[in-house]
Amino acid sequence: MRIKFLAIGSRDDIYPYAALGQGLMAVGHQISFITTANFRNFIQEQGLDFYAIPGDAENLVKESGADAPALIWAFRNIAKGLITNAKQIILILSETDIILN
């Protein structure tokens, strides 16, 4: 199966998905990640395909801290990246059997 992980977040969000992706790849599935550019090296080091969304969600969380309104406001840049790249993301996701988020 062609499985895509659409994941936006910090290491605590991405690393468990990467471990799951490796396990699924080990049993023959084709695994790809769509996540923020700052995780490119990590995802590719795991042997998984990578597609970038502009931005750095992990850094946004660090900068905003416990200020929830500031965090929500900061994520607008990632949302803009999703909108800017919507056609490419839709194309990538259309070649998929399962999308995990």
Secondary structure, DSSP 4 states (H G I P E B T S, - for coil): -EEEEE--S-HHHHHHHHHHHHHHHHTT-EEEEEEEGGGHHHHHHTT-EEEEESS-HHHHHHHHTT-HHHHHHHTHHHHHHHHHTHHHHHHHHHT-SEEE-
